[in-house]
Each structure stands twice: as C-alpha cells, then as structure tokens.
C-alpha cells in the first residue's frame, strides 16, 4: 500500500490566530494549503480508510468509529488485540450525544473544564457504536483533542473517529511525525505530519459509569485536577498499583475485558531491555553509573533516561521520544531513573515507564 504523507505543520494555533487577527496573507496561504491536505485525508476517512494525525498527546491512527470494517483495519495495521477498546474522538462537545445517552452535571463540568484537551471519559454507549470499536464492552471512551489538524480532520470527515496511538502495538507511542512514518508507512492510507505533540503521554482515561469517577489510565490531568473541577471524590483503579503485567499468564488472559486502552497488554516497549532504578536520588545516580560501566565492560551499548527530580511535565513530554531515540541509537540496555509517584504527573509517567520496562525494577 502506498501511504500518502501530508505536511500540515503549518496548521497550528499560532498560524490560525495570525490569519484571523492580523489578516496575514502568508499565514492565510499556509493555512489554506494545510486545509487542502486535511480535506483529502477526510475523504479517505469517509471512504473507510485509515489516517494517522497529530493530537496534543500522541499521534492517533484514525478510522470512522461507526464503520466496523474501517475500525477492523486499525487492529490489522497495528497488530493490536481486538479486545482492547479504542478511544473515539469528536470535534465538537455537542457531538457526544451521538455516542452516549449520558450527560450528567459532572460530565458537563468536565467538558467545560477540559475539552478540548487530554481527558477521555468512559461512558455508556449507544447502540450505533459498533462492538469492535469498544472491545465488546457496553461503554465507549470519548475525547475531544486539542489540536487544530485533528479537529479539522474530524469535523470534515463528518463522523466520530476511533483512534488509538499511531504505532505498531507494543512499541513506544509516537510523539513526532517521523515516529508514525517509521511504524506505519506502507500500512495505512495517509499520515498527517504536524509538529511534536505538546503533552507527550496519552490522555487521562476517566470512567464515569460508576458512582465515583475512576481513573483507569493516568495522564497529564491528575486526580487533583479532576476533583477540583467536579467538586467531588475521584478514585484510582486498583490495577494501576499492580507492578506486573496484566497478561503474564494464560489464566489472566481470560480475565475481565479492559475498559480503557493499555490496561491489559504490555505497552510502549523499546527494542532494548530496560530496567528502572528506584530509590533515593543520589543512590539511583550512583547505581545507574555502576550498572552502565559494568555492562559497557561486557561490550553492551547502554542508554540512560534520567530526568531531573521534579521535572514531571518535561518527563511526560520527552519519555516516549527518548525511547525512540535510544532505539535509533541501537542500545542494548536502557537504565531509567524512577520518578516520584507522589506527584500525579510523575505517577502517570511511571505508569508508562513500568510497562516499557516489563515491570523490571531494581531498588537501591
């Protein structure tokens, strides 16, 4: 398959603001050129094809969420298990009614505070949402991304767009256009290449179907952020505190279907083996240096991921890109310093780090 690659990097908020506020001819020309590419990509979605596109979190791989045949192509292109639910993206908050009958005061508050943005809500689905989109569940995960190219694409396609991360299943999530090209060129119809993703880890997934809103996947929006918006309690899914893969045995594979992406299968794995070093900061640094030297003496190429102690936002933005960079460098082993899980964003990045390492942790 030939994959069309469209550069839409000029379609960003700054360019849009310039074209509207200042009537800048050059900005308008850039916007028009990018919008033409988005139009072509939207036609592909309308016709049952696959289009990868940038969002503020990671790049997504999109198909018409209401077309079972189109959605099936996502699983095929990614090599993704079909019981792993997909997030459905919309371009206007009012479009939520097409997918779910739920619209409680808490949901409205969350929409007002966080959409467009990196919050996904798990809600009861309407019958028009195919089971293949929801992994066979009676719930659907919905979000409204905060990226001009994504919003234009969804709006012009005229349908909600199911979109997991635009990578081969199990690989680090893509935060740059070249990551998508590396994984999916020749496997999908088109790739919209924009800028680097602003957030860098996937959206927070919040289950709103129970009495207490429950975070199924942590993200840049923390429990504290959500509690402040709704004025009430938010819980964390107990599975988030289990420091082992959910699919370590055949017994577990028959367990409950995951309500959100990334809850059951290992994710984000680099090509190299990876170990997390956890403990007091100075000890972590010394142990990383010791292990690095030991393994290099054995002839291995070693990569290190060690963020500043409280640089949680930076870690979220850079983590997946750093894994991809180390893959490109051909390292044999990655040593990563643990982040504090007392911080909400640190907890979210550690969730990805643990999965990337296959839950291999050395405590010092």
C-alpha positions as CSV (number, residue, x, y, z in Angstrom):
1,X,0.0,0.0,0.0
2,X,1.2,3.5,-0.8
3,X,0.8,5.8,2.1
4,X,0.2,9.5,1.4
5,X,2.2,11.8,3.7
6,X,0.8,15.3,4.1
7,X,2.7,18.0,5.9
8,X,0.2,20.0,8.0
9,X,2.8,21.5,10.4
10,X,1.7,25.0,9.4
11,X,-1.8,24.3,10.7
12,X,-1.2,25.3,14.3
13,X,-2.9,27.7,16.7
14,X,-0.4,30.5,16.1
15,X,-0.9,30.4,12.4
16,X,-4.6,30.3,12.7
17,X,-4.6,33.3,15.1
18,X,-2.3,35.3,12.8
19,X,-4.6,34.6,9.8
20,X,-7.7,35.7,11.7
21,X,-6.4,38.5,13.8
22,X,-3.9,40.2,11.5
23,X,-5.3,39.1,8.1
24,X,-1.7,38.0,7.3
25,X,-1.6,36.8,3.6
26,X,1.3,34.5,4.2
27,X,-0.3,32.9,7.2
28,X,-3.6,32.5,5.2
29,X,-1.7,30.8,2.4
30,X,-0.2,28.3,4.8
31,X,-3.5,27.6,6.4
32,X,-5.2,27.1,3.0
33,X,-2.5,24.7,1.8
34,X,-2.7,22.7,5.0
35,X,-6.5,22.6,5.0
36,X,-6.5,21.2,1.4
37,X,-4.4,18.3,2.7
38,X,-6.8,17.8,5.6
39,X,-9.7,17.8,3.1
40,X,-8.0,14.9,1.2
41,X,-7.4,13.0,4.4
42,X,-11.0,13.5,5.5
43,X,-12.2,12.0,2.2
44,X,-10.1,8.9,3.0
45,X,-11.8,8.5,6.3
46,X,-15.2,9.0,4.7
47,X,-14.4,6.1,2.3
48,X,-13.4,3.7,5.1
49,X,-9.6,4.3,5.1
50,X,-7.1,4.9,7.8
51,X,-5.4,8.3,8.5
52,X,-2.8,9.0,11.2
53,X,-2.9,12.5,12.7
54,X,-1.3,14.6,15.4
55,X,-3.0,15.4,18.7
56,X,-1.7,17.3,21.7
57,X,-1.0,13.9,23.5
58,X,0.4,11.4,20.9
59,X,-0.3,10.8,17.2
60,X,-3.5,8.8,16.6
61,X,-4.5,6.3,13.9
62,X,-8.0,7.1,12.9
63,X,-10.9,5.4,11.2
64,X,-14.7,6.1,11.1
65,X,-15.7,4.9,14.6
66,X,-19.2,3.9,13.3
67,X,-17.9,1.7,10.4
68,X,-16.9,-1.8,11.7
69,X,-15.0,-2.6,8.5
70,X,-12.9,0.6,8.8
71,X,-12.2,0.0,12.5
72,X,-11.1,-3.6,11.8
73,X,-8.3,-2.1,9.6
74,X,-6.9,-0.3,12.7
75,X,-6.4,-3.6,14.5
76,X,-4.8,-5.1,11.4
77,X,-2.4,-2.2,10.8
78,X,-1.3,-2.0,14.4
79,X,-1.3,-5.7,15.2
80,X,-3.5,-4.8,18.1
81,X,-5.6,-7.3,20.1
82,X,-9.3,-6.7,19.3
83,X,-10.5,-6.8,22.9
84,X,-8.5,-3.6,23.6
85,X,-11.1,-0.7,23.3
86,X,-10.4,2.3,21.2
87,X,-10.9,6.0,22.1
88,X,-13.4,7.8,19.9
89,X,-12.5,11.4,19.0
90,X,-15.0,14.1,18.3
91,X,-14.5,17.7,17.1
92,X,-17.4,19.4,19.0
93,X,-18.5,18.8,22.5
94,X,-22.1,18.7,21.3
95,X,-21.2,15.5,19.2
96,X,-21.0,13.5,22.4
97,X,-24.8,12.9,22.2
98,X,-24.2,10.8,19.0
99,X,-22.3,8.2,21.1
100,X,-23.7,8.1,24.6
101,X,-27.0,8.8,26.4
102,X,-25.1,10.0,29.4
103,X,-24.8,13.7,30.1
104,X,-24.8,14.3,33.9
105,X,-23.8,17.6,35.6
106,X,-20.4,16.1,36.4
107,X,-19.8,15.2,32.8
108,X,-20.8,18.7,31.7
109,X,-18.4,20.2,34.2
110,X,-15.6,18.0,32.9
111,X,-16.4,19.0,29.3
112,X,-16.4,22.7,30.3
113,X,-13.1,22.4,32.1
114,X,-11.0,20.0,30.0
115,X,-12.4,19.8,26.4
116,X,-10.7,20.2,24.0
117,X,-7.9,18.5,25.9
118,X,-6.3,15.3,27.2
119,X,-9.3,13.9,29.1
120,X,-11.1,10.8,27.9
121,X,-14.4,9.8,29.5
122,X,-15.7,6.2,29.6
123,X,-19.5,6.4,29.2
124,X,-22.4,4.1,28.4
125,X,-22.5,3.6,24.6
126,X,-25.4,4.0,22.3
127,X,-26.3,1.0,20.0
128,X,-24.9,2.7,16.9
129,X,-21.4,2.4,18.3
130,X,-20.0,-1.0,17.0
131,X,-18.7,-3.6,19.4
132,X,-15.4,-3.7,17.6
133,X,-14.8,-0.1,18.5
134,X,-15.4,-0.7,22.2
135,X,-13.7,-4.1,22.5
136,X,-17.1,-5.7,23.0
137,X,-18.0,-3.5,26.0
138,X,-21.2,-1.6,26.6
139,X,-19.2,1.5,27.2
140,X,-17.4,3.9,24.9
141,X,-14.3,6.1,25.6
142,X,-14.7,9.6,24.2
143,X,-12.5,12.6,24.0
144,X,-12.1,15.9,22.1
145,X,-8.5,16.5,21.1
146,X,-6.8,19.9,21.4
147,X,-5.0,20.1,18.0
148,X,-6.1,22.2,15.0
149,X,-5.3,19.5,12.4
150,X,-7.1,16.8,14.4
151,X,-10.2,18.9,15.0
152,X,-10.4,19.9,11.3
153,X,-9.9,16.3,10.1
154,X,-12.7,15.0,12.4
155,X,-15.0,17.9,11.5
156,X,-14.5,17.5,7.8
157,X,-14.8,13.7,7.9
158,X,-18.3,14.2,9.4
159,X,-18.0,11.2,11.7
160,X,-16.6,10.4,15.1
161,X,-13.0,9.0,14.7
162,X,-11.8,5.9,16.6
163,X,-8.0,6.4,17.1
164,X,-5.5,4.5,19.2
165,X,-1.9,5.6,19.1
166,X,-0.4,5.5,15.6
167,X,2.3,2.9,16.3
168,X,2.8,-0.8,15.9
169,X,1.1,-2.3,19.0
170,X,3.5,-2.6,21.9
171,X,6.0,0.0,20.6
172,X,6.6,3.4,22.3
173,X,3.8,5.8,21.4
174,X,4.6,8.3,18.6
175,X,5.0,11.9,19.6
176,X,6.6,13.0,16.3
177,X,5.5,12.6,12.7
178,X,8.6,10.6,11.8
179,X,7.7,8.0,14.5
180,X,4.4,7.3,12.7
181,X,6.2,7.1,9.3
182,X,8.7,4.6,10.7
183,X,6.0,2.3,12.1
184,X,3.1,2.7,9.6
185,X,4.3,3.9,6.2
186,X,3.0,1.4,3.7
187,X,0.4,0.0,6.1
188,X,-2.2,2.8,6.1
189,X,-3.7,5.3,3.6
190,X,-2.4,8.6,4.9
191,X,-0.3,10.3,7.6
192,X,-0.8,13.9,8.6
193,X,2.6,15.1,9.8
194,X,2.3,18.0,12.2
195,X,4.6,19.3,14.9
196,X,5.8,17.4,18.0
197,X,3.0,16.5,20.4
198,X,2.7,19.1,23.2
199,X,1.9,16.7,26.1
200,X,3.7,13.5,25.1
201,X,1.8,10.9,27.0
202,X,-1.7,9.7,26.3
203,X,-4.9,11.2,27.7
204,X,-6.2,10.6,31.2
205,X,-9.0,8.0,31.0
206,X,-11.8,8.5,33.5
207,X,-14.6,6.0,34.0
208,X,-17.8,7.9,34.6
209,X,-20.2,4.9,34.7
210,X,-19.9,4.2,38.4
211,X,-20.9,6.1,41.5
212,X,-17.4,7.6,41.9
213,X,-15.4,8.7,38.8
214,X,-12.4,6.4,38.5
215,X,-9.1,6.9,36.7
216,X,-8.4,3.9,34.5
217,X,-5.3,5.4,32.9
218,X,-3.3,8.3,34.4
219,X,-2.3,11.2,32.3
220,X,-1.2,14.9,32.5
221,X,-4.6,15.7,34.0
222,X,-4.4,14.3,37.5
223,X,-7.0,13.2,40.1
224,X,-6.5,16.5,41.9
225,X,-7.3,18.4,38.7
226,X,-10.5,16.5,38.2
227,X,-11.5,16.7,41.8
228,X,-11.2,20.5,41.6
229,X,-13.4,20.6,38.5
230,X,-16.2,18.5,39.8
231,X,-16.0,19.3,43.5
232,X,-16.1,15.6,44.4
233,X,-14.1,12.5,45.0
234,X,-12.1,10.7,42.3
235,X,-10.7,7.2,42.7
236,X,-7.8,5.4,41.0
237,X,-8.4,1.9,39.5
238,X,-6.6,-0.7,41.8
239,X,-5.0,-2.2,38.7
240,X,-2.8,0.9,38.4
241,X,-0.9,-0.2,41.6
242,X,-0.1,-3.7,40.4
243,X,3.6,-3.6,39.4
244,X,3.4,-6.5,37.0
245,X,1.9,-7.1,33.5
246,X,-1.8,-8.0,33.4
247,X,-1.1,-10.7,30.7
248,X,1.7,-12.6,32.4
249,X,-0.2,-15.9,32.3
250,X,-2.9,-17.7,30.3
251,X,-5.1,-17.6,33.4
252,X,-5.1,-13.8,33.4
253,X,-5.8,-13.6,29.7
254,X,-9.3,-14.8,30.4
255,X,-9.9,-12.1,33.0
256,X,-12.3,-9.1,32.7
257,X,-12.1,-7.1,29.5
258,X,-10.1,-3.9,29.9
259,X,-12.3,-0.7,30.0
260,X,-9.5,1.5,28.7
261,X,-6.5,1.2,26.4
262,X,-3.3,-0.1,28.0
263,X,-4.9,-1.9,31.0
264,X,-4.3,-5.5,29.9
265,X,-1.5,-5.8,27.5
266,X,2.2,-4.7,27.8
267,X,2.8,-1.4,26.0
268,X,5.5,1.0,25.0
269,X,8.4,-1.4,24.8
270,X,11.7,-0.3,23.3
271,X,13.8,-2.7,21.3
272,X,16.4,-2.9,24.1
273,X,16.0,-4.4,27.6
274,X,15.1,-1.8,30.1
275,X,15.4,-1.7,33.9
276,X,14.1,1.0,36.3
277,X,16.3,2.1,39.2
278,X,14.2,3.2,42.2
279,X,15.3,4.8,45.4
280,X,17.0,7.9,47.0
281,X,18.2,10.2,44.2
282,X,21.9,10.1,44.8
283,X,21.8,6.3,45.2
284,X,19.9,6.0,41.9
285,X,22.5,8.1,40.1
286,X,25.4,6.0,41.5
287,X,23.7,2.7,40.7
288,X,23.0,3.8,37.1
289,X,26.6,4.7,36.7
290,X,27.8,1.4,38.2
291,X,25.5,-0.7,36.0
292,X,26.3,1.4,33.0
293,X,30.0,0.8,33.5
294,X,29.6,-2.9,34.3
295,X,27.5,-3.6,31.2
296,X,29.7,-1.5,28.9
297,X,32.7,-3.5,30.1
298,X,30.8,-6.6,28.9
299,X,30.5,-5.0,25.4
300,X,26.9,-3.7,25.7
301,X,25.8,-0.3,24.5
302,X,23.9,1.3,27.3
303,X,21.4,4.2,27.2
304,X,20.3,6.2,30.2
305,X,17.0,8.0,30.9
306,X,17.3,10.2,34.0
307,X,15.0,13.2,34.3
308,X,15.5,16.0,36.9
309,X,13.9,15.1,40.2
310,X,10.8,17.2,39.8
311,X,10.7,17.7,36.0
312,X,7.4,15.8,35.7
313,X,6.0,17.8,32.8
314,X,9.3,17.5,30.9
315,X,9.4,13.8,31.6
316,X,5.9,13.3,30.2
317,X,6.8,15.3,27.1
318,X,10.1,13.5,26.4
319,X,9.8,9.9,27.6
320,X,8.4,8.2,24.5
321,X,10.6,10.3,22.2
322,X,13.6,9.3,24.3
323,X,12.8,5.6,24.0
324,X,12.6,6.1,20.2
325,X,15.9,7.9,20.1
326,X,17.6,5.1,22.0
327,X,16.1,2.6,19.6
328,X,17.6,4.6,16.8
329,X,21.0,4.6,18.6
330,X,20.9,0.8,18.8
331,X,21.4,0.5,22.5
332,X,21.3,-3.0,24.1
333,X,20.2,-1.9,27.6
334,X,18.3,1.1,28.9
335,X,18.7,2.2,32.6
336,X,16.0,4.6,33.7
337,X,15.7,6.5,37.0
338,X,12.3,6.3,38.6
339,X,10.1,9.3,39.2
340,X,8.2,10.2,42.3
341,X,4.7,8.6,42.2
342,X,3.6,11.0,44.9
343,X,3.1,13.6,42.1
344,X,0.1,13.0,39.8
345,X,2.1,13.5,36.6
346,X,5.0,11.6,37.9
347,X,2.6,8.7,38.6
348,X,1.4,8.9,35.0
349,X,4.9,8.8,33.6
350,X,5.9,5.9,35.9
351,X,2.8,4.0,34.6
352,X,4.3,4.2,31.1
353,X,7.9,3.6,32.3
354,X,6.9,0.4,34.2
355,X,5.1,-1.0,31.2
356,X,8.1,-0.1,28.9
357,X,10.5,-2.0,31.3
358,X,8.2,-5.0,31.6
359,X,8.0,-4.1,35.3
360,X,11.7,-4.8,35.9
361,X,12.7,-2.6,38.9
362,X,15.9,-2.5,40.9
363,X,15.6,-0.8,44.3
364,X,18.6,0.9,45.9
